[in-house]
Amino acid sequence: MAQGTVQPAGPGLLPDRYPTADFFLCDIFDALPKDDLATMEHPVFSLSTRPDRRILEYEHNGVQMTVTPSVRGLATIHDKDILIYCVSQLMAAINAGRAVSRTLHLRAHDLLVASNRETSGDGYKRLRDAFERLAGTRITTNIATGEIEVTRGFGLIESWEIVRRSRGGRMISVAVTLSEWLFRAVMAKSVLTLSRDYFRLRKPLERRIYELARKHCGRQPAWTVSVDTLLKKSGSASPRRVFRKMLRDMIAAGHLPDYDMTEEPGDLIRFTQKGVVDDGPRGPALSPDVLDRARELAPGRDVYALEADWQDYWRRSGRPALRNPGAAFLGYVRTRVGGG
């Protein structure tokens, strides 16, 4: 297939507009779960397709966050494509041993292609609108990035400017200055690989659910979560009944990258890695009290990532019988924290 030949859309998916544009591959991200995966863990972006001028309030497990829109509305999950591209460029530079800074100079065309967007005049206009929403949306939070917890307010990007235009006025290159909060997360390599098909998901909720599955399932073959928790973490404004119906539609469609979804008794949703046999829970179940104690032992760390690592260690050790799984896990956490 010639470069630039559009592959048709599948059910519920956008077409793959640049199937051979392999310069933007997922291995430029750090592939292993890290500590401070804040915007994947918590609902920062609006899932609305219309201007969303609500002030969002969120609190979960000690994390508080307020997201305040500008007059143009909240930054959307589709606007996040810009940040994903910026993170990918920074990680590629870090892995190559090049110096990096919070200000990136980007080619607008490359950004559009990397995120599977149209390179038409309208595509450039939507890109500019996204920059303005990202810069205008303000966040106040105590979410730790780079293992540093500071309550502060900031924009998702500090600033942006068009550096060069074409004769017709279309942006060619742009300079973006990321917030210190996001830059610190990248420098700590607190990022995860995304499937390129993420950019083909049409619906905002599908993108958000994929992020949560990618964050929490990680290297585990499966992750089970209640519909209520998934609703809270997604940031969806839909009532639970409507949200559950949307999840069932996603299950029926079955086009989520990397993961299969099933509905389980007890109002639960189970995510399993595609191509991986789900042989039940990865390891011994831990109570919420144990996880809370782990948060006290490792402030700023992602206890779910620690739990996944511990379960992986338990499995590789031959699945020994544990008289007290909670105590074993907390001992593992102490070792990890003590070892950095």
C-alpha positions as CSV (number, residue, x, y, z in Angstrom):
1,M,0.0,0.0,0.0
2,A,1.4,3.4,-0.9
3,Q,2.1,5.8,1.9
4,G,-0.8,8.1,2.6
5,T,-3.4,5.6,1.3
6,V,-6.3,5.7,3.7
7,Q,-7.3,2.4,5.2
8,P,-11.1,2.3,5.7
9,A,-12.7,2.6,9.1
10,G,-13.8,-0.5,10.9
11,P,-16.9,-0.6,13.1
12,G,-16.8,2.5,15.3
13,L,-13.2,3.3,14.3
14,L,-11.8,6.3,12.4
15,P,-9.9,5.4,9.2
16,D,-6.2,4.8,9.5
17,R,-5.2,7.8,7.4
18,Y,-1.4,7.2,7.5
19,P,-1.0,3.4,7.7
20,T,2.7,3.5,6.7
21,A,3.7,6.6,8.6
22,D,5.8,4.6,11.0
23,F,7.9,7.4,12.4
24,F,5.5,7.6,15.4
25,L,5.7,4.2,17.0
26,C,4.7,3.4,20.5
27,D,8.2,2.2,21.5
28,I,9.2,5.9,21.9
29,F,7.3,5.7,25.2
30,D,8.6,4.0,28.3
31,A,6.7,0.7,28.2
32,L,6.6,-0.2,31.9
33,P,4.2,1.2,34.5
34,K,5.7,4.0,36.5
35,D,4.6,6.0,39.5
36,D,3.1,9.2,38.4
37,L,0.7,8.4,35.6
38,A,-1.6,11.3,36.6
39,T,-3.7,12.1,33.6
40,M,-4.3,8.4,32.9
41,E,-5.3,7.7,36.5
42,H,-7.5,10.8,37.1
43,P,-10.2,12.5,34.9
44,V,-8.5,15.7,33.7
45,F,-10.1,16.1,30.3
46,S,-13.7,16.7,29.2
47,L,-15.5,13.9,27.4
48,S,-18.0,16.3,25.8
49,T,-18.0,17.0,22.1
50,R,-19.5,20.5,22.7
51,P,-17.9,23.4,24.6
52,D,-17.9,22.3,28.2
53,R,-17.8,25.1,30.7
54,R,-18.4,23.2,33.9
55,I,-16.0,23.4,36.8
56,L,-15.0,19.8,37.5
57,E,-14.4,18.6,41.1
58,Y,-12.8,15.3,41.8
59,E,-11.5,13.5,44.9
60,H,-10.3,9.9,45.2
61,N,-7.9,8.2,47.7
62,G,-6.5,11.5,49.0
63,V,-6.2,13.1,45.6
64,Q,-8.1,16.4,45.1
65,M,-8.5,18.1,41.8
66,T,-10.4,21.1,40.4
67,V,-10.5,21.7,36.7
68,T,-11.6,25.2,35.6
69,P,-12.4,26.0,32.0
70,S,-11.6,29.1,30.0
71,V,-14.3,30.9,28.0
72,R,-13.6,28.4,25.2
73,G,-14.4,25.5,27.5
74,L,-12.5,22.6,29.1
75,A,-9.7,20.9,27.3
76,T,-11.1,17.7,25.7
77,I,-9.8,14.1,25.5
78,H,-9.1,14.8,21.8
79,D,-7.1,17.8,22.7
80,K,-4.9,15.5,24.7
81,D,-3.5,14.2,21.4
82,I,-1.2,17.2,21.5
83,L,0.2,16.3,24.9
84,I,0.6,12.7,23.9
85,Y,2.7,13.8,20.9
86,C,4.7,16.2,23.0
87,V,5.4,13.4,25.6
88,S,6.4,11.1,22.8
89,Q,8.9,13.6,21.4
90,L,10.4,14.3,24.8
91,M,10.8,10.6,25.6
92,A,12.4,9.9,22.2
93,A,14.9,12.7,22.9
94,I,15.6,11.4,26.5
95,N,16.1,7.9,25.3
96,A,18.5,9.1,22.6
97,G,20.5,11.1,25.2
98,R,19.6,14.5,23.9
99,A,19.0,17.6,26.0
100,V,15.3,18.5,26.5
101,S,13.4,21.4,27.9
102,R,9.8,22.3,28.6
103,T,9.5,24.2,25.3
104,L,9.2,22.0,22.2
105,H,9.3,23.2,18.6
106,L,7.0,21.0,16.5
107,R,5.9,20.7,12.9
108,A,2.1,21.1,12.9
109,H,1.8,18.6,10.0
110,D,3.8,15.9,11.9
111,L,1.5,16.4,14.9
112,L,-1.6,16.0,12.8
113,V,-0.3,12.8,11.0
114,A,0.9,11.3,14.3
115,S,-2.5,11.7,15.9
116,N,-4.3,10.4,12.7
117,R,-5.9,13.8,12.0
118,E,-6.7,15.3,8.7
119,T,-4.2,17.7,7.3
120,S,-6.8,19.9,5.7
121,G,-7.4,23.6,6.5
122,D,-10.1,22.5,9.0
123,G,-7.6,20.2,10.6
124,Y,-5.2,23.0,11.3
125,K,-8.0,25.2,12.6
126,R,-9.1,22.5,15.1
127,L,-5.5,22.1,16.1
128,R,-5.3,25.8,17.0
129,D,-8.6,25.6,18.9
130,A,-7.1,22.7,20.9
131,F,-4.0,24.7,21.8
132,E,-6.2,27.5,23.2
133,R,-8.3,25.1,25.3
134,L,-5.2,23.4,26.7
135,A,-3.6,26.7,27.6
136,G,-6.9,28.1,29.1
137,T,-7.9,25.1,31.2
138,R,-6.6,25.5,34.7
139,I,-6.0,22.7,37.2
140,T,-5.6,22.9,40.9
141,T,-4.4,19.6,42.4
142,N,-2.2,17.8,44.8
143,I,-1.4,15.0,42.4
144,A,2.2,14.0,42.7
145,T,4.4,13.9,39.6
146,G,8.0,12.8,39.8
147,E,7.2,11.7,43.4
148,I,6.7,15.4,44.4
149,E,3.3,16.4,45.8
150,V,2.6,20.1,45.7
151,T,-0.9,21.7,45.7
152,R,-0.8,24.3,43.0
153,G,-2.7,25.7,40.0
154,F,-1.5,25.5,36.5
155,G,-2.5,25.2,32.8
156,L,-2.0,21.9,30.9
157,I,0.4,23.9,28.7
158,E,2.0,27.1,29.8
159,S,2.0,28.8,26.4
160,W,2.0,28.2,22.7
161,E,2.8,30.3,19.6
162,I,2.8,29.9,15.9
163,V,6.4,30.2,14.8
164,R,6.0,30.0,11.1
165,R,3.1,30.3,8.7
166,S,2.6,29.3,5.1
167,R,1.8,31.9,2.5
168,G,-1.8,31.1,2.9
169,G,-1.7,31.7,6.7
170,R,-1.6,28.0,7.8
171,M,0.6,27.2,10.7
172,I,3.8,25.3,9.8
173,S,5.7,25.2,13.0
174,V,4.6,25.9,16.5
175,A,6.4,26.3,19.9
176,V,4.7,24.7,23.0
177,T,5.8,25.2,26.6
178,L,4.5,22.4,28.8
179,S,3.5,23.0,32.4
180,E,6.2,22.2,35.0
181,W,3.9,19.6,36.4
182,L,3.7,17.6,33.2
183,F,7.3,18.1,32.3
184,R,8.4,16.7,35.7
185,A,6.3,13.6,35.1
186,V,8.0,13.0,31.8
187,M,11.5,13.5,33.3
188,A,10.5,10.8,35.9
189,K,9.6,8.6,32.9
190,S,6.1,8.3,34.3
191,V,4.5,7.4,31.0
192,L,3.0,4.3,29.3
193,T,2.9,3.0,25.8
194,L,-0.3,3.6,23.9
195,S,-1.6,1.6,20.9
196,R,-1.6,3.7,17.7
197,D,-5.2,2.6,17.3
198,Y,-6.0,4.9,20.3
199,F,-6.1,7.7,17.7
200,R,-8.7,5.8,15.7
201,L,-11.3,5.6,18.5
202,R,-14.2,7.9,17.6
203,K,-15.9,8.3,21.0
204,P,-14.3,10.3,23.9
205,L,-15.5,7.7,26.4
206,E,-13.8,4.9,24.4
207,R,-10.5,6.8,24.6
208,R,-10.9,7.4,28.3
209,I,-11.8,3.7,29.1
210,Y,-8.8,2.6,27.1
211,E,-6.5,4.9,29.1
212,L,-7.9,3.4,32.4
213,A,-7.5,-0.2,31.1
214,R,-4.0,0.5,30.0
215,K,-3.1,2.2,33.2
216,H,-4.6,-0.4,35.6
217,C,-4.3,-3.6,33.7
218,G,-0.7,-2.9,32.8
219,R,1.2,-6.2,32.6
220,Q,-1.5,-8.1,34.3
221,P,-3.7,-10.4,32.1
222,A,-6.8,-8.9,33.7
223,W,-8.3,-6.1,35.7
224,T,-11.7,-6.0,37.3
225,V,-13.4,-2.8,38.4
226,S,-16.9,-1.8,39.5
227,V,-19.1,0.3,37.2
228,D,-19.3,2.9,39.9
229,T,-15.5,3.3,40.2
230,L,-15.2,3.3,36.4
231,L,-17.8,6.0,36.2
232,K,-16.0,8.1,38.7
233,K,-12.5,7.6,37.2
234,S,-13.8,8.2,33.6
235,G,-15.1,11.7,34.4
236,S,-18.3,10.9,32.5
237,A,-21.2,13.2,33.3
238,S,-23.7,10.5,32.3
239,P,-26.0,8.9,34.9
240,R,-24.9,5.4,36.0
241,R,-27.7,3.7,34.0
242,V,-26.7,5.5,30.8
243,F,-23.0,4.9,31.5
244,R,-23.6,1.2,32.0
245,K,-25.4,1.1,28.6
246,M,-22.5,2.8,27.0
247,L,-20.1,0.2,28.5
248,R,-22.3,-2.6,27.1
249,D,-22.2,-1.0,23.7
250,M,-18.4,-1.0,23.9
251,I,-18.4,-4.6,24.9
252,A,-20.6,-5.5,22.0
253,A,-18.4,-3.5,19.5
254,G,-15.2,-5.1,20.8
255,H,-12.8,-2.7,19.1
256,L,-11.0,-1.4,22.1
257,P,-7.2,-1.6,21.4
258,D,-5.3,-4.2,23.4
259,Y,-8.1,-5.2,25.7
260,D,-11.3,-7.2,25.7
261,M,-14.2,-6.2,28.0
262,T,-16.7,-8.4,29.7
263,E,-19.5,-7.7,32.2
264,E,-19.3,-9.7,35.4
265,P,-21.9,-10.3,38.2
266,G,-22.0,-7.7,40.9
267,D,-22.0,-4.7,38.4
268,L,-18.3,-5.3,37.5
269,I,-16.4,-4.8,34.3
270,R,-13.4,-7.1,33.6
271,F,-10.7,-6.1,31.2
272,T,-8.4,-8.8,29.8
273,Q,-5.4,-8.4,27.5
274,K,-6.1,-9.6,24.0
275,G,-4.2,-12.7,23.1
276,V,-3.5,-13.5,26.8
277,V,-5.2,-16.4,28.5
278,D,-7.1,-15.1,31.5
279,D,-6.4,-17.8,34.2
280,G,-8.1,-15.8,37.0
281,P,-6.7,-13.3,39.4
282,R,-3.0,-12.5,39.0
283,G,-2.3,-13.0,42.7
284,P,-3.8,-13.0,46.2
285,A,-6.5,-10.3,46.6
286,L,-5.7,-7.4,48.8
287,S,-8.2,-5.5,51.0
288,P,-8.7,-1.7,50.6
289,D,-7.2,-1.3,54.1
290,V,-4.0,-2.9,52.9
291,L,-3.8,-0.6,49.9
292,D,-4.4,2.4,52.1
293,R,-1.6,1.3,54.4
294,A,0.6,0.9,51.3
295,R,-0.2,4.5,50.3
296,E,1.0,5.6,53.8
297,L,4.3,3.7,53.3
298,A,4.9,5.0,49.8
299,P,3.4,8.5,49.5
300,G,3.1,9.6,45.9
301,R,3.6,6.1,44.5
302,D,0.9,4.3,42.5
303,V,-0.2,1.4,44.7
304,Y,-1.9,-0.3,41.8
305,A,1.3,-0.5,39.9
306,L,3.1,-1.7,43.1
307,E,0.3,-4.3,43.5
308,A,0.7,-5.5,39.9
309,D,4.5,-5.8,40.3
310,W,4.1,-7.7,43.6
311,Q,1.5,-10.1,42.0
312,D,3.9,-10.6,39.1
313,Y,6.7,-11.4,41.5
314,W,4.4,-13.8,43.4
315,R,3.5,-15.6,40.2
316,R,7.1,-15.9,39.0
317,S,8.0,-17.3,42.4
318,G,5.7,-20.3,41.8
319,R,2.6,-19.0,43.4
320,P,3.5,-19.9,47.0
321,A,0.8,-20.2,49.6
322,L,0.7,-17.0,51.7
323,R,-0.6,-17.1,55.2
324,N,-1.0,-13.3,55.3
325,P,-1.0,-11.8,51.7
326,G,-1.4,-8.3,53.1
327,A,1.6,-8.5,55.3
328,A,3.6,-10.0,52.4
329,F,2.6,-7.1,50.1
330,L,3.4,-4.4,52.6
331,G,6.8,-6.0,53.2
332,Y,7.4,-5.9,49.4
333,V,6.4,-2.2,49.4
334,R,8.8,-1.4,52.2
335,T,11.6,-3.1,50.2
336,R,10.7,-1.2,47.0
337,V,10.5,2.2,48.8
338,G,13.8,1.5,50.6
339,G,15.4,0.6,47.4
340,G,14.2,3.7,45.6
